[in-house]
Amino acid sequence: MQFMNVILMVHFVELEGRSWVLQPLPLPSRSLVFIFLVAILFGFRFFHRHLH
């Protein structure tokens, strides 16, 4: 599980860095991407907990 957290964090930081350099997304879209990743993380945790 900790590995998944690290992967998601690295992916988000990379995404943030890219959008800071290129500025392809407006700020609300970046917030939506962050919320989306958080939702995936919590959903995965919930699923993982109830799987066992």
MODELLER restraints for C-alpha pairs under 7 A, 6 or more apart:
rsr = mdl.restraints
at = mdl.atoms
rsr.add(forms.Gaussian(group=physical.xy_distance, feature=features.Distance(at['CA:19:A'], at['CA:25:A']), mean=6.40, stdev=0.5))
